[in-house]
Amino acid sequence: MPEDRRQLKRDLTLIFTLGLLYRIILLIFFPVPYGNDAAGRLYFRDSILTWHWLPFTQAIVYLTYWLTNSVWVVRLIFAVAGSLAAVAFAFYLQALASRRAAWIGGTLFTINAHAVYLSLMPYQEIVFLGLLFGSLAFFILEESAPLRARYFLIGSLLYGLACLTRYEAWFILPALLGVRIWRAWGKNNFAGAAAKSLIGLCWGPALWLFSNWLHWGSATALLFHRADRSFYAWDPHGDVLRMIKYVGMMLYWLARFGSPLVLFALPGFWLVWKNRQKMIAVLSPLLILLALMLIFLFFVASKDFATANRFAMFPLAVVLIFTALGVDDMMTRASKASPPLLKNLARPVPEIAIAVFLALGLLVYGAAPVVQANRLPVHREPYEIANFLKANLAHAESAVIVAASYEGEIPMPYQRVFGQLDFDKARLLCSFLIEQQTIANIESFVRRRSVRYIVVFNDDQPRENNDAVFAQLVLDPRNNIKTAFANNAATIYKLY
């Protein structure tokens, strides 16, 4: 193996190991699950095709839980995915710039606050970034490598999976395909090259459209999963104040999750501009995707859809590319400085002290969002309820959760509690999902299903239908049902 490849392999291994150990430590010491979509993915762990969700992330959840029957292992697999995304990010920077830029960028990515936050729960953004950067790196290497066919095959496989993870990957499909066809134009094997490009780049979207047709009867069913048949993320507008507000939110997220080091992106921008004839062409897929994504978020996306901070992860990743390039360029300039200046700046003790201080600061900064999420009552309280049920519910017993549903959706408190327990849905029931006729005689239902606990969440909405039946059961003084556990979110009643 050539020395440069050996060094690259070592660097990528170190980046992966650092990222994975960091995430495992956070999982152990801050185990509270968080998020809405992420909690929903754990709830729907028994299926792959769910609503408008692209299938690859959910397939990871489904297969991991099917093999291990452990929610914790599912979260561990996404910690692995986050560490691999950092490796792909570094690999892309190696293909784009230099080994040192790859090392800097990969290290910053693997301990970045937002990347860490999104890789301790089943978020699709971190999987998407790993697949996207991996595919683009292989497409770059394809241009100069002797094994062109192999690199295109790997790149197209990763890109297709990225298209099955986030719709943003579809945004640059016309550009990638157009460039490849333009380069093949006029050559002897044009038809074969065009067909290879078409198949290699379009297989992911084609598979998803076919799956929609096969499963829901329409190739465009992905757009219309809401009850009113509308596209959940579509709300074009010309509201200037709303645009300004969203720009401010995006800048806040970049500052909050990027750490002060993103200021080094400024010399990175300048470096790219100076070498624009060479670098802009290579960076163009990312820059096109960033522009289209921001246009969609600022001018098209609905209010609820656009306010999730996870959408800042891709813009932040692009900023980290420029940060790595900027730091790399500054280190190159420092190494060429006059010997007296270099001697004063690089004394061993200060250099080590500064490196240790900076590393510890970045590690603490990277952990902050996870720590904060673990302390939020909306996450902490369902975790306490789940731990109580895990410790007290016998294998042959079941529990019922009573929580309000909004707009006919499965109650979020139920999704949160079930999503962190290794129970099946016959053991942890939701009153909203129980057919009304089955609880016509509530006492018979409780005996038949061996209901040991009823968890009543403190909702603002009045109790209706099944919720009212279970609430009346536990609150009726004649039944002499006692409180087994309570926090600000809910009360758990013990039936016998």
ZAMARGU-4260 file (C-alpha; in steps of 0.2 Angstrom, whole numbers, plus 5000, padded with zeros to 4 digits):
<rodrens>
0) 5000/5000/5000 | 5007/5017/4995 | 5012/5028/5010 | 5000/5042/5006 | 4985/5029/5006
5) 4992/5022/5022 | 4992/5039/5030 | 4975/5043/5024 | 4968/5026/5031 | 4976/5030/5048
10) 4969/5048/5048 | 4951/5041/5044 | 4952/5028/5057 | 4957/5040/5070 | 4943/5052/5066
15) 4930/5038/5066 | 4937/5031/5083 | 4937/5048/5091 | 4919/5051/5085 | 4912/5035/5090
20) 4920/5035/5108 | 4914/5052/5110 | 4896/5047/5105 | 4896/5032/5116 | 4901/5041/5131
25) 4887/5054/5128 | 4875/5039/5126 | 4880/5032/5142 | 4880/5047/5153 | 4866/5057/5144
30) 4854/5043/5139 | 4837/5053/5137 | 4830/5051/5120 | 4825/5068/5111 | 4817/5075/5096
35) 4800/5073/5087 | 4804/5064/5070 | 4818/5054/5078 | 4806/5048/5092 | 4793/5044/5078
40) 4806/5033/5069 | 4809/5023/5085 | 4790/5021/5087 | 4788/5015/5069 | 4803/5003/5071
45) 4792/4989/5065 | 4790/4996/5047 | 4800/5004/5033 | 4787/5013/5022 | 4779/5026/5033
50) 4771/5042/5027 | 4782/5053/5016 | 4798/5047/5024 | 4811/5041/5012 | 4815/5023/5016
55) 4834/5021/5019 | 4835/5029/5037 | 4820/5019/5042 | 4827/5003/5035 | 4842/5005/5046
60) 4830/5007/5061 | 4819/4992/5056 | 4834/4980/5052 | 4844/4985/5068 | 4829/4982/5079
65) 4823/4967/5070 | 4841/4959/5073 | 4844/4965/5091 | 4827/4970/5099 | 4836/4984/5107
70) 4832/5003/5105 | 4849/5007/5113 | 4858/4997/5099 | 4848/5007/5086 | 4854/5023/5094
75) 4872/5015/5094 | 4871/5012/5075 | 4867/5030/5072 | 4882/5035/5083 | 4892/5024/5071
80) 4883/5032/5056 | 4888/5049/5063 | 4906/5044/5065 | 4906/5037/5047 | 4899/5054/5041
85) 4914/5062/5048 | 4925/5050/5039 | 4916/5054/5022 | 4918/5072/5026 | 4936/5070/5028
90) 4938/5059/5013 | 4929/5073/5003 | 4941/5086/5009 | 4956/5075/5005 | 4950/5073/4987
95) 4946/5092/4986 | 4961/5099/4995 | 4974/5091/5006 | 4977/5078/5019 | 4979/5091/5032
100) 4963/5100/5027 | 4954/5083/5028 | 4961/5080/5046 | 4956/5097/5052 | 4938/5096/5044
105) 4935/5078/5049 | 4940/5081/5067 | 4929/5097/5068 | 4914/5087/5060 | 4916/5072/5071
110) 4914/5083/5087 | 4903/5096/5080 | 4889/5100/5092 | 4875/5098/5078 | 4883/5083/5070
115) 4884/5074/5087 | 4866/5079/5092 | 4859/5072/5076 | 4869/5056/5077 | 4863/5050/5095
120) 4845/5048/5088 | 4839/5041/5072 | 4840/5057/5062 | 4841/5056/5043 | 4852/5071/5041
125) 4868/5063/5047 | 4865/5048/5037 | 4862/5059/5022 | 4878/5069/5024 | 4889/5054/5025
130) 4882/5047/5009 | 4882/5063/5000 | 4900/5068/5004 | 4906/5050/5001 | 4898/5050/4984
135) 4905/5067/4979 | 4922/5061/4984 | 4922/5046/4973 | 4915/5056/4959 | 4930/5068/4961
140) 4942/5054/4962 | 4934/5046/4946 | 4941/5060/4936 | 4959/5056/4939 | 4960/5038/4945
145) 4964/5023/4934 | 4950/5013/4942 | 4936/5025/4935 | 4923/5012/4933 | 4925/5006/4951
150) 4924/5024/4958 | 4909/5028/4948 | 4900/5012/4954 | 4904/5016/4972 | 4899/5034/4970
155) 4883/5031/4962 | 4878/5018/4975 | 4881/5030/4989 | 4872/5044/4979 | 4857/5033/4976
160) 4856/5029/4994 | 4858/5048/4998 | 4842/5050/4987 | 4833/5037/4997 | 4838/5047/5013
165) 4834/5065/5010 | 4825/5074/4995 | 4839/5087/4995 | 4850/5075/4985 | 4837/5075/4971
170) 4840/5094/4969 | 4858/5091/4961 | 4853/5076/4950 | 4850/5087/4934 | 4867/5096/4937
175) 4876/5079/4940 | 4868/5071/4925 | 4870/5085/4914 | 4888/5087/4917 | 4892/5069/4914
180) 4882/5069/4898 | 4890/5085/4892 | 4907/5077/4895 | 4903/5061/4885 | 4896/5071/4870
185) 4904/5068/4854 | 4914/5053/4860 | 4913/5036/4852 | 4904/5028/4867 | 4892/5042/4870
190) 4877/5031/4871 | 4885/5019/4883 | 4892/5033/4894 | 4875/5042/4894 | 4865/5026/4899
195) 4878/5022/4913 | 4876/5039/4920 | 4857/5039/4919 | 4856/5022/4928 | 4870/5026/4940
200) 4863/5043/4946 | 4844/5040/4944 | 4842/5022/4952 | 4838/5029/4969 | 4824/5041/4964
205) 4817/5028/4952 | 4816/5015/4965 | 4807/5027/4977 | 4794/5032/4964 | 4791/5014/4959
210) 4789/5009/4978 | 4776/5023/4980 | 4767/5016/4965 | 4768/4998/4971 | 4763/5002/4989
215) 4751/5017/4988 | 4745/5015/4970 | 4754/5031/4963 | 4772/5036/4960 | 4768/5053/4967
220) 4760/5047/4983 | 4775/5054/4993 | 4768/5071/4990 | 4751/5068/4997 | 4751/5059/5013
225) 4741/5072/5023 | 4723/5069/5026 | 4719/5084/5015 | 4730/5077/5001 | 4741/5092/5002
230) 4760/5092/5001 | 4766/5094/5019 | 4781/5105/5016 | 4774/5116/5002 | 4769/5134/5006
235) 4776/5147/4993 | 4775/5165/4999 | 4782/5182/4997 | 4782/5187/5015 | 4798/5198/5017
240) 4797/5198/5036 | 4796/5179/5036 | 4811/5177/5025 | 4821/5189/5036 | 4816/5180/5051
245) 4821/5163/5044 | 4838/5171/5038 | 4841/5176/5056 | 4836/5159/5062 | 4849/5151/5050
250) 4863/5162/5055 | 4859/5159/5074 | 4859/5140/5071 | 4876/5142/5062 | 4883/5152/5076
255) 4876/5141/5090 | 4881/5124/5083 | 4897/5129/5073 | 4907/5135/5088 | 4918/5151/5086
260) 4930/5141/5075 | 4918/5144/5060 | 4926/5162/5059 | 4940/5153/5051 | 4928/5150/5036
265) 4932/5168/5031 | 4950/5165/5025 | 4943/5149/5017 | 4931/5159/5007 | 4945/5170/5001
270) 4956/5155/4997 | 4942/5147/4986 | 4939/5164/4978 | 4957/5166/4973 | 4958/5148/4966
275) 4940/5149/4959 | 4945/5143/4942 | 4950/5126/4949 | 4940/5125/4965 | 4923/5131/4961
280) 4920/5118/4948 | 4924/5104/4961 | 4913/5113/4974 | 4899/5117/4962 | 4887/5102/4967
285) 4888/5107/4985 | 4886/5125/4981 | 4871/5122/4969 | 4863/5111/4982 | 4866/5124/4996
290) 4858/5138/4985 | 4843/5127/4980 | 4840/5121/4998 | 4840/5139/5005 | 4829/5145/4991
295) 4817/5131/4996 | 4818/5135/5015 | 4816/5154/5013 | 4803/5155/4999 | 4793/5139/4998
300) 4793/5128/5014 | 4779/5129/5026 | 4781/5138/5043 | 4781/5122/5053 | 4793/5113/5041
305) 4806/5126/5040 | 4809/5130/5058 | 4817/5114/5063 | 4836/5117/5067 | 4841/5101/5059
310) 4840/5109/5042 | 4855/5119/5047 | 4866/5104/5047 | 4870/5104/5028 | 4874/5123/5027
315) 4884/5121/5043 | 4894/5106/5034 | 4897/5118/5019 | 4904/5131/5032 | 4915/5118/5040
320) 4923/5114/5023 | 4928/5133/5021 | 4934/5132/5039 | 4945/5118/5036 | 4952/5126/5020
325) 4955/5142/5030 | 4964/5134/5045 | 4974/5123/5033 | 4979/5139/5023 | 4984/5149/5039
330) 4994/5134/5045 | 5003/5134/5028 | 5007/5152/5029 | 5013/5150/5047 | 5025/5136/5042
335) 5033/5148/5029 | 5035/5162/5042 | 5052/5169/5047 | 5061/5157/5059 | 5061/5169/5074
340) 5042/5171/5073 | 5039/5153/5070 | 5051/5149/5085 | 5041/5160/5096 | 5024/5153/5090
345) 5028/5135/5091 | 5037/5132/5108 | 5033/5114/5113 | 5024/5118/5130 | 5013/5132/5124
350) 5009/5122/5108 | 5003/5107/5118 | 4994/5117/5131 | 4984/5127/5117 | 4980/5111/5108
355) 4973/5102/5124 | 4964/5118/5129 | 4956/5119/5112 | 4952/5101/5111 | 4943/5101/5128
360) 4934/5117/5124 | 4927/5109/5108 | 4922/5093/5116 | 4912/5102/5130 | 4905/5114/5116
365) 4900/5098/5106 | 4891/5090/5120 | 4881/5105/5126 | 4865/5102/5115 | 4864/5084/5120
370) 4865/5089/5138 | 4852/5102/5136 | 4840/5091/5127 | 4842/5078/5142 | 4837/5091/5154
375) 4821/5097/5145 | 4805/5091/5154 | 4797/5087/5137 | 4811/5073/5135 | 4816/5070/5153
380) 4798/5066/5159 | 4793/5052/5146 | 4810/5045/5150 | 4806/5044/5168 | 4789/5035/5164
385) 4798/5023/5152 | 4810/5018/5166 | 4796/5015/5178 | 4787/5004/5166 | 4803/4995/5162
390) 4807/4991/5180 | 4789/4987/5186 | 4779/4980/5172 | 4780/4961/5172 | 4782/4951/5155
395) 4764/4945/5155 | 4757/4962/5160 | 4752/4977/5149 | 4750/4996/5152 | 4739/5009/5144
400) 4744/5026/5140 | 4731/5040/5139 | 4736/5055/5130 | 4728/5068/5118 | 4729/5067/5100
405) 4732/5082/5089 | 4724/5082/5071 | 4721/5064/5072 | 4739/5059/5074 | 4746/5045/5086
410) 4749/5055/5102 | 4766/5061/5104 | 4768/5056/5122 | 4764/5038/5118 | 4777/5038/5104
415) 4790/5045/5115 | 4787/5032/5129 | 4785/5017/5117 | 4800/5023/5107 | 4812/5020/5121
420) 4806/5003/5127 | 4810/4986/5120 | 4791/4982/5121 | 4779/4976/5108 | 4763/4986/5105
425) 4753/4973/5113 | 4761/4976/5129 | 4761/4995/5129 | 4744/5001/5123 | 4737/5018/5118
430) 4719/5022/5122 | 4718/5032/5106 | 4722/5017/5096 | 4710/5005/5105 | 4694/5001/5096
435) 4679/5008/5106 | 4669/4992/5106 | 4683/4982/5114 | 4682/4993/5130 | 4663/4993/5131
440) 4666/4983/5146 | 4681/4992/5153 | 4683/4980/5168 | 4683/4965/5156 | 4696/4973/5144
445) 4708/4976/5159 | 4707/4958/5165 | 4708/4951/5147 | 4723/4961/5143 | 4731/4960/5160
450) 4732/4979/5162 | 4743/4983/5177 | 4746/5001/5175 | 4737/5016/5166 | 4747/5031/5162
455) 4737/5047/5161 | 4746/5062/5153 | 4741/5079/5159 | 4734/5086/5143 | 4725/5103/5141
460) 4711/5095/5131 | 4696/5088/5138 | 4695/5069/5139 | 4685/5061/5125 | 4680/5044/5119
465) 4692/5031/5125 | 4703/5043/5135 | 4687/5048/5145 | 4683/5029/5149 | 4701/5026/5156
470) 4702/5042/5165 | 4685/5038/5173 | 4691/5021/5178 | 4706/5027/5188 | 4698/5042/5196
475) 4682/5033/5202 | 4685/5032/5221 | 4675/5016/5221 | 4689/5007/5212 | 4702/5011/5225
480) 4716/5013/5212 | 4732/5021/5219 | 4745/5032/5212 | 4761/5022/5208 | 4772/5036/5201
485) 4769/5054/5195 | 4779/5068/5188 | 4774/5085/5179 | 4769/5076/5163 | 4759/5061/5169
490) 4752/5050/5183 | 4754/5032/5183 | 4740/5022/5192 | 4742/5004/5198 | 4726/4994/5195
495) 4730/4979/5207
</rodrens>
